[in-house]
Amino acid sequence: MCEHCVELDRRINHLKGLLAKVTDAQTVAAIGAMVEKIEAEKIALHLTK
């Protein structure tokens, strides 16, 4: 796995850890959107390689 993917996975795992601790619906939705954005970045990164 490339270095950039490792960093993206670290960020995704951190955000998913936060999801387990947060109950506010608006915050959960925002974190979910961030995870989706980072996952899309990861996919786009590999499409360009």
PQR file of N, CA, C, O and H, with PARSE charges and radii, in Angstrom:
ATOM      1  N   MET A   1       0.852  -1.176   0.000 -0.4000 1.5000
ATOM      2  CA  MET A   1       0.000   0.000   0.000 -0.0000 2.0000
ATOM      3  C   MET A   1       0.896   1.237   0.000  0.5500 1.7000
ATOM      4  O   MET A   1       1.909   1.277   0.699 -0.5500 1.4000
ATOM      5  N   CYS A   2       0.523   2.232  -0.777 -0.4000 1.5000
ATOM      6  CA  CYS A   2       1.350   3.432  -0.868 -0.0000 2.0000
ATOM      7  C   CYS A   2       1.228   4.273   0.407  0.5500 1.7000
ATOM      8  O   CYS A   2       0.281   4.130   1.180 -0.5500 1.4000
ATOM      9  H   CYS A   2      -0.299   2.199  -1.344  0.4000 1.0000
ATOM     10  N   GLU A   3       2.205   5.142   0.600 -0.4000 1.5000
ATOM     11  CA  GLU A   3       2.239   5.986   1.803 -0.0000 2.0000
ATOM     12  C   GLU A   3       0.991   6.844   1.936  0.5500 1.7000
ATOM     13  O   GLU A   3       0.457   7.023   3.031 -0.5500 1.4000
ATOM     14  H   GLU A   3       2.974   5.258  -0.028  0.4000 1.0000
ATOM     15  N   HIS A   4       0.541   7.366   0.818 -0.4000 1.5000
ATOM     16  CA  HIS A   4      -0.641   8.232   0.858 -0.0000 2.0000
ATOM     17  C   HIS A   4      -1.869   7.437   1.318  0.5500 1.7000
ATOM     18  O   HIS A   4      -2.687   7.941   2.088 -0.5500 1.4000
ATOM     19  H   HIS A   4       0.975   7.220  -0.071  0.4000 1.0000
ATOM     20  N   CYS A   5      -1.991   6.204   0.848 -0.4000 1.5000
ATOM     21  CA  CYS A   5      -3.117   5.354   1.261 -0.0000 2.0000
ATOM     22  C   CYS A   5      -3.042   5.029   2.747  0.5500 1.7000
ATOM     23  O   CYS A   5      -4.064   4.982   3.431 -0.5500 1.4000
ATOM     24  H   CYS A   5      -1.327   5.794   0.222  0.4000 1.0000
ATOM     25  N   VAL A   6      -1.852   4.808   3.233 -0.4000 1.5000
ATOM     26  CA  VAL A   6      -1.678   4.530   4.659 -0.0000 2.0000
ATOM     27  C   VAL A   6      -2.176   5.718   5.472  0.5500 1.7000
ATOM     28  O   VAL A   6      -2.868   5.541   6.474 -0.5500 1.4000
ATOM     29  H   VAL A   6      -1.021   4.846   2.677  0.4000 1.0000
ATOM     30  N   GLU A   7      -1.826   6.923   5.044 -0.4000 1.5000
ATOM     31  CA  GLU A   7      -2.279   8.134   5.741 -0.0000 2.0000
ATOM     32  C   GLU A   7      -3.798   8.283   5.644  0.5500 1.7000
ATOM     33  O   GLU A   7      -4.451   8.620   6.632 -0.5500 1.4000
ATOM     34  H   GLU A   7      -1.264   7.067   4.229  0.4000 1.0000
ATOM     35  N   LEU A   8      -4.358   8.036   4.469 -0.4000 1.5000
ATOM     36  CA  LEU A   8      -5.810   8.133   4.313 -0.0000 2.0000
ATOM     37  C   LEU A   8      -6.516   7.103   5.186  0.5500 1.7000
ATOM     38  O   LEU A   8      -7.527   7.414   5.815 -0.5500 1.4000
ATOM     39  H   LEU A   8      -3.828   7.762   3.667  0.4000 1.0000
ATOM     40  N   ASP A   9      -5.992   5.881   5.231 -0.4000 1.5000
ATOM     41  CA  ASP A   9      -6.576   4.848   6.092 -0.0000 2.0000
ATOM     42  C   ASP A   9      -6.493   5.237   7.561  0.5500 1.7000
ATOM     43  O   ASP A   9      -7.413   4.965   8.332 -0.5500 1.4000
ATOM     44  H   ASP A   9      -5.171   5.628   4.720  0.4000 1.0000
ATOM     45  N   ARG A  10      -5.389   5.874   7.949 -0.4000 1.5000
ATOM     46  CA  ARG A  10      -5.245   6.317   9.335 -0.0000 2.0000
ATOM     47  C   ARG A  10      -6.328   7.339   9.665  0.5500 1.7000
ATOM     48  O   ARG A  10      -6.946   7.280  10.728 -0.5500 1.4000
ATOM     49  H   ARG A  10      -4.642   6.095   7.323  0.4000 1.0000
ATOM     50  N   ARG A  11      -6.551   8.274   8.747 -0.4000 1.5000
ATOM     51  CA  ARG A  11      -7.578   9.296   8.966 -0.0000 2.0000
ATOM     52  C   ARG A  11      -8.973   8.680   9.024  0.5500 1.7000
ATOM     53  O   ARG A  11      -9.790   9.056   9.865 -0.5500 1.4000
ATOM     54  H   ARG A  11      -6.049   8.322   7.883  0.4000 1.0000
ATOM     55  N   ILE A  12      -9.244   7.726   8.122 -0.4000 1.5000
ATOM     56  CA  ILE A  12     -10.547   7.053   8.106 -0.0000 2.0000
ATOM     57  C   ILE A  12     -10.768   6.313   9.421  0.5500 1.7000
ATOM     58  O   ILE A  12     -11.844   6.409  10.013 -0.5500 1.4000
ATOM     59  H   ILE A  12      -8.581   7.421   7.439  0.4000 1.0000
ATOM     60  N   ASN A  13      -9.766   5.581   9.878 -0.4000 1.5000
ATOM     61  CA  ASN A  13      -9.901   4.837  11.132 -0.0000 2.0000
ATOM     62  C   ASN A  13     -10.112   5.765  12.318  0.5500 1.7000
ATOM     63  O   ASN A  13     -10.880   5.448  13.227 -0.5500 1.4000
ATOM     64  H   ASN A  13      -8.892   5.504   9.397  0.4000 1.0000
ATOM     65  N   HIS A  14      -9.440   6.902  12.315 -0.4000 1.5000
ATOM     66  CA  HIS A  14      -9.618   7.879  13.387 -0.0000 2.0000
ATOM     67  C   HIS A  14     -11.065   8.386  13.407  0.5500 1.7000
ATOM     68  O   HIS A  14     -11.695   8.454  14.462 -0.5500 1.4000
ATOM     69  H   HIS A  14      -8.817   7.159  11.577  0.4000 1.0000
ATOM     70  N   LEU A  15     -11.570   8.736  12.243 -0.4000 1.5000
ATOM     71  CA  LEU A  15     -12.942   9.245  12.162 -0.0000 2.0000
ATOM     72  C   LEU A  15     -13.961   8.176  12.547  0.5500 1.7000
ATOM     73  O   LEU A  15     -14.950   8.476  13.214 -0.5500 1.4000
ATOM     74  H   LEU A  15     -11.058   8.681  11.386  0.4000 1.0000
ATOM     75  N   LYS A  16     -13.728   6.942  12.135 -0.4000 1.5000
ATOM     76  CA  LYS A  16     -14.644   5.856  12.505 -0.0000 2.0000
ATOM     77  C   LYS A  16     -14.613   5.613  14.009  0.5500 1.7000
ATOM     78  O   LYS A  16     -15.629   5.252  14.602 -0.5500 1.4000
ATOM     79  H   LYS A  16     -12.924   6.699  11.592  0.4000 1.0000
ATOM     80  N   GLY A  17     -13.451   5.811  14.626 -0.4000 1.5000
ATOM     81  CA  GLY A  17     -13.357   5.716  16.080 -0.0000 2.0000
ATOM     82  C   GLY A  17     -14.182   6.796  16.754  0.5500 1.7000
ATOM     83  O   GLY A  17     -14.817   6.552  17.779 -0.5500 1.4000
ATOM     84  H   GLY A  17     -12.626   6.105  14.145  0.4000 1.0000
ATOM     85  N   LEU A  18     -14.172   7.989  16.178 -0.4000 1.5000
ATOM     86  CA  LEU A  18     -14.993   9.076  16.714 -0.0000 2.0000
ATOM     87  C   LEU A  18     -16.476   8.752  16.594  0.5500 1.7000
ATOM     88  O   LEU A  18     -17.259   9.086  17.483 -0.5500 1.4000
ATOM     89  H   LEU A  18     -13.656   8.188  15.345  0.4000 1.0000
ATOM     90  N   LEU A  19     -16.863   8.106  15.507 -0.4000 1.5000
ATOM     91  CA  LEU A  19     -18.272   7.750  15.315 -0.0000 2.0000
ATOM     92  C   LEU A  19     -18.796   6.874  16.447  0.5500 1.7000
ATOM     93  O   LEU A  19     -19.966   6.961  16.818 -0.5500 1.4000
ATOM     94  H   LEU A  19     -16.227   7.834  14.785  0.4000 1.0000
ATOM     95  N   ALA A  20     -17.932   6.036  16.989 -0.4000 1.5000
ATOM     96  CA  ALA A  20     -18.341   5.147  18.076 -0.0000 2.0000
ATOM     97  C   ALA A  20     -18.582   5.912  19.372  0.5500 1.7000
ATOM     98  O   ALA A  20     -19.241   5.405  20.280 -0.5500 1.4000
ATOM     99  H   ALA A  20     -16.981   5.965  16.688  0.4000 1.0000
ATOM    100  N   LYS A  21     -18.053   7.129  19.462 -0.4000 1.5000
ATOM    101  CA  LYS A  21     -18.137   7.904  20.698 -0.0000 2.0000
ATOM    102  C   LYS A  21     -19.160   9.033  20.636  0.5500 1.7000
ATOM    103  O   LYS A  21     -19.473   9.641  21.660 -0.5500 1.4000
ATOM    104  H   LYS A  21     -17.518   7.541  18.724  0.4000 1.0000
ATOM    105  N   VAL A  22     -19.682   9.317  19.450 -0.4000 1.5000
ATOM    106  CA  VAL A  22     -20.561  10.468  19.255 -0.0000 2.0000
ATOM    107  C   VAL A  22     -21.994   9.991  19.036  0.5500 1.7000
ATOM    108  O   VAL A  22     -22.229   9.004  18.339 -0.5500 1.4000
ATOM    109  H   VAL A  22     -19.429   8.823  18.618  0.4000 1.0000
ATOM    110  N   THR A  23     -22.946  10.701  19.636 -0.4000 1.5000
ATOM    111  CA  THR A  23     -24.350  10.335  19.459 -0.0000 2.0000
ATOM    112  C   THR A  23     -25.162  11.420  18.757  0.5500 1.7000
ATOM    113  O   THR A  23     -26.288  11.164  18.330 -0.5500 1.4000
ATOM    114  H   THR A  23     -22.754  11.503  20.202  0.4000 1.0000
ATOM    115  N   ASP A  24     -24.616  12.609  18.635 -0.4000 1.5000
ATOM    116  CA  ASP A  24     -25.318  13.711  17.979 -0.0000 2.0000
ATOM    117  C   ASP A  24     -25.476  13.413  16.487  0.5500 1.7000
ATOM    118  O   ASP A  24     -24.489  13.174  15.792 -0.5500 1.4000
ATOM    119  H   ASP A  24     -23.702  12.816  18.982  0.4000 1.0000
ATOM    120  N   ALA A  25     -26.707  13.427  16.002 -0.4000 1.5000
ATOM    121  CA  ALA A  25     -26.991  13.045  14.617 -0.0000 2.0000
ATOM    122  C   ALA A  25     -26.272  13.933  13.604  0.5500 1.7000
ATOM    123  O   ALA A  25     -25.778  13.440  12.590 -0.5500 1.4000
ATOM    124  H   ALA A  25     -27.509  13.621  16.567  0.4000 1.0000
ATOM    125  N   GLN A  26     -26.211  15.218  13.867 -0.4000 1.5000
ATOM    126  CA  GLN A  26     -25.561  16.141  12.933 -0.0000 2.0000
ATOM    127  C   GLN A  26     -24.057  15.861  12.854  0.5500 1.7000
ATOM    128  O   GLN A  26     -23.470  15.897  11.772 -0.5500 1.4000
ATOM    129  H   GLN A  26     -26.612  15.619  14.691  0.4000 1.0000
ATOM    130  N   THR A  27     -23.448  15.585  13.994 -0.4000 1.5000
ATOM    131  CA  THR A  27     -22.018  15.280  14.025 -0.0000 2.0000
ATOM    132  C   THR A  27     -21.742  13.947  13.341  0.5500 1.7000
ATOM    133  O   THR A  27     -20.772  13.818  12.593 -0.5500 1.4000
ATOM    134  H   THR A  27     -23.925  15.555  14.872  0.4000 1.0000
ATOM    135  N   VAL A  28     -22.593  12.958  13.596 -0.4000 1.5000
ATOM    136  CA  VAL A  28     -22.443  11.648  12.962 -0.0000 2.0000
ATOM    137  C   VAL A  28     -22.523  11.797  11.439  0.5500 1.7000
ATOM    138  O   VAL A  28     -21.736  11.194  10.710 -0.5500 1.4000
ATOM    139  H   VAL A  28     -23.381  13.063  14.203  0.4000 1.0000
ATOM    140  N   ALA A  29     -23.473  12.597  10.968 -0.4000 1.5000
ATOM    141  CA  ALA A  29     -23.617  12.810   9.524 -0.0000 2.0000
ATOM    142  C   ALA A  29     -22.387  13.503   8.942  0.5500 1.7000
ATOM    143  O   ALA A  29     -21.922  13.141   7.861 -0.5500 1.4000
ATOM    144  H   ALA A  29     -24.113  13.087  11.560  0.4000 1.0000
ATOM    145  N   ALA A  30     -21.864  14.492   9.651 -0.4000 1.5000
ATOM    146  CA  ALA A  30     -20.687  15.221   9.167 -0.0000 2.0000
ATOM    147  C   ALA A  30     -19.465  14.310   9.109  0.5500 1.7000
ATOM    148  O   ALA A  30     -18.705  14.346   8.141 -0.5500 1.4000
ATOM    149  H   ALA A  30     -22.241  14.786  10.529  0.4000 1.0000
ATOM    150  N   ILE A  31     -19.277  13.504  10.135 -0.4000 1.5000
ATOM    151  CA  ILE A  31     -18.139  12.581  10.151 -0.0000 2.0000
ATOM    152  C   ILE A  31     -18.297  11.551   9.033  0.5500 1.7000
ATOM    153  O   ILE A  31     -17.328  11.214   8.352 -0.5500 1.4000
ATOM    154  H   ILE A  31     -19.894  13.475  10.921  0.4000 1.0000
ATOM    155  N   GLY A  32     -19.515  11.055   8.849 -0.4000 1.5000
ATOM    156  CA  GLY A  32     -19.774  10.104   7.765 -0.0000 2.0000
ATOM    157  C   GLY A  32     -19.444  10.697   6.406  0.5500 1.7000
ATOM    158  O   GLY A  32     -18.890  10.016   5.543 -0.5500 1.4000
ATOM    159  H   GLY A  32     -20.301  11.328   9.403  0.4000 1.0000
ATOM    160  N   ALA A  33     -19.784  11.964   6.216 -0.4000 1.5000
ATOM    161  CA  ALA A  33     -19.474  12.645   4.954 -0.0000 2.0000
ATOM    162  C   ALA A  33     -17.965  12.775   4.766  0.5500 1.7000
ATOM    163  O   ALA A  33     -17.460  12.621   3.654 -0.5500 1.4000
ATOM    164  H   ALA A  33     -20.234  12.517   6.917  0.4000 1.0000
ATOM    165  N   MET A  34     -17.246  13.059   5.852 -0.4000 1.5000
ATOM    166  CA  MET A  34     -15.782  13.163   5.765 -0.0000 2.0000
ATOM    167  C   MET A  34     -15.172  11.821   5.382  0.5500 1.7000
ATOM    168  O   MET A  34     -14.256  11.761   4.562 -0.5500 1.4000
ATOM    169  H   MET A  34     -17.657  13.184   6.756  0.4000 1.0000
ATOM    170  N   VAL A  35     -15.683  10.738   5.982 -0.4000 1.5000
ATOM    171  CA  VAL A  35     -15.175   9.402   5.668 -0.0000 2.0000
ATOM    172  C   VAL A  35     -15.417   9.101   4.189  0.5500 1.7000
ATOM    173  O   VAL A  35     -14.524   8.602   3.504 -0.5500 1.4000
ATOM    174  H   VAL A  35     -16.426  10.787   6.648  0.4000 1.0000
ATOM    175  N   GLU A  36     -16.612   9.402   3.699 -0.4000 1.5000
ATOM    176  CA  GLU A  36     -16.919   9.160   2.287 -0.0000 2.0000
ATOM    177  C   GLU A  36     -15.994   9.958   1.371  0.5500 1.7000
ATOM    178  O   GLU A  36     -15.540   9.450   0.346 -0.5500 1.4000
ATOM    179  H   GLU A  36     -17.337   9.807   4.256  0.4000 1.0000
ATOM    180  N   LYS A  37     -15.719  11.198   1.739 -0.4000 1.5000
ATOM    181  CA  LYS A  37     -14.842  12.050   0.928 -0.0000 2.0000
ATOM    182  C   LYS A  37     -13.427  11.474   0.876  0.5500 1.7000
ATOM    183  O   LYS A  37     -12.807  11.431  -0.187 -0.5500 1.4000
ATOM    184  H   LYS A  37     -16.088  11.611   2.572  0.4000 1.0000
ATOM    185  N   ILE A  38     -12.926  11.034   2.021 -0.4000 1.5000
ATOM    186  CA  ILE A  38     -11.572  10.478   2.068 -0.0000 2.0000
ATOM    187  C   ILE A  38     -11.508   9.171   1.283  0.5500 1.7000
ATOM    188  O   ILE A  38     -10.529   8.916   0.580 -0.5500 1.4000
ATOM    189  H   ILE A  38     -13.430  11.068   2.884  0.4000 1.0000
ATOM    190  N   GLU A  39     -12.550   8.337   1.398 -0.4000 1.5000
ATOM    191  CA  GLU A  39     -12.580   7.089   0.638 -0.0000 2.0000
ATOM    192  C   GLU A  39     -12.606   7.374  -0.864  0.5500 1.7000
ATOM    193  O   GLU A  39     -11.981   6.653  -1.643 -0.5500 1.4000
ATOM    194  H   GLU A  39     -13.345   8.544   1.968  0.4000 1.0000
ATOM    195  N   ALA A  40     -13.322   8.416  -1.272 -0.4000 1.5000
ATOM    196  CA  ALA A  40     -13.354   8.806  -2.685 -0.0000 2.0000
ATOM    197  C   ALA A  40     -11.979   9.294  -3.138  0.5500 1.7000
ATOM    198  O   ALA A  40     -11.553   9.010  -4.257 -0.5500 1.4000
ATOM    199  H   ALA A  40     -13.830   9.001  -0.639  0.4000 1.0000
ATOM    200  N   GLU A  41     -11.284  10.030  -2.265 -0.4000 1.5000
ATOM    201  CA  GLU A  41      -9.916  10.480  -2.578 -0.0000 2.0000
ATOM    202  C   GLU A  41      -9.014   9.279  -2.830  0.5500 1.7000
ATOM    203  O   GLU A  41      -8.204   9.275  -3.757 -0.5500 1.4000
ATOM    204  H   GLU A  41     -11.629  10.260  -1.356  0.4000 1.0000
ATOM    205  N   LYS A  42      -9.169   8.267  -1.993 -0.4000 1.5000
ATOM    206  CA  LYS A  42      -8.335   7.068  -2.103 -0.0000 2.0000
ATOM    207  C   LYS A  42      -8.598   6.356  -3.433  0.5500 1.7000
ATOM    208  O   LYS A  42      -7.664   5.912  -4.101 -0.5500 1.4000
ATOM    209  H   LYS A  42      -9.827   8.270  -1.240  0.4000 1.0000
ATOM    210  N   ILE A  43      -9.864   6.250  -3.807 -0.4000 1.5000
ATOM    211  CA  ILE A  43     -10.213   5.617  -5.082 -0.0000 2.0000
ATOM    212  C   ILE A  43      -9.660   6.438  -6.244  0.5500 1.7000
ATOM    213  O   ILE A  43      -9.077   5.885  -7.176 -0.5500 1.4000
ATOM    214  H   ILE A  43     -10.622   6.611  -3.264  0.4000 1.0000
ATOM    215  N   ALA A  44      -9.842   7.750  -6.190 -0.4000 1.5000
ATOM    216  CA  ALA A  44      -9.356   8.630  -7.259 -0.0000 2.0000
ATOM    217  C   ALA A  44      -7.840   8.565  -7.378  0.5500 1.7000
ATOM    218  O   ALA A  44      -7.298   8.635  -8.481 -0.5500 1.4000
ATOM    219  H   ALA A  44     -10.316   8.199  -5.433  0.4000 1.0000
ATOM    220  N   LEU A  45      -7.166   8.434  -6.265 -0.4000 1.5000
ATOM    221  CA  LEU A  45      -5.710   8.352  -6.264 -0.0000 2.0000
ATOM    222  C   LEU A  45      -5.242   7.158  -7.085  0.5500 1.7000
ATOM    223  O   LEU A  45      -4.279   7.261  -7.844 -0.5500 1.4000
ATOM    224  H   LEU A  45      -7.606   8.377  -5.369  0.4000 1.0000
ATOM    225  N   HIS A  46      -5.915   6.036  -6.936 -0.4000 1.5000
ATOM    226  CA  HIS A  46      -5.500   4.833  -7.645 -0.0000 2.0000
ATOM    227  C   HIS A  46      -5.962   4.816  -9.094  0.5500 1.7000
ATOM    228  O   HIS A  46      -5.383   4.107  -9.917 -0.5500 1.4000
ATOM    229  H   HIS A  46      -6.698   5.952  -6.319  0.4000 1.0000
ATOM    230  N   LEU A  47      -6.986   5.579  -9.416 -0.4000 1.5000
ATOM    231  CA  LEU A  47      -7.414   5.665 -10.814 -0.0000 2.0000
ATOM    232  C   LEU A  47      -6.415   6.453 -11.646  0.5500 1.7000
ATOM    233  O   LEU A  47      -6.294   6.238 -12.852 -0.5500 1.4000
ATOM    234  H   LEU A  47      -7.457   6.155  -8.747  0.4000 1.0000
ATOM    235  N   THR A  48      -5.698   7.369 -10.996 -0.4000 1.5000
ATOM    236  CA  THR A  48      -4.733   8.193 -11.722 -0.0000 2.0000
ATOM    237  C   THR A  48      -3.373   7.527 -11.850  0.5500 1.7000
ATOM    238  O   THR A  48      -2.530   7.988 -12.619 -0.5500 1.4000
ATOM    239  H   THR A  48      -5.796   7.543 -10.016  0.4000 1.0000
ATOM    240  N   LYS A  49      -3.149   6.462 -11.115 -0.4000 1.5000
ATOM    241  CA  LYS A  49      -1.842   5.780 -11.173 -0.0000 2.0000
ATOM    242  C   LYS A  49      -1.779   4.801 -12.309  0.5500 1.7000
ATOM    243  O   LYS A  49      -0.755   4.145 -12.502 -0.5500 1.4000
ATOM    244  H   LYS A  49      -3.834   6.087 -10.490  0.4000 1.0000
TER
END
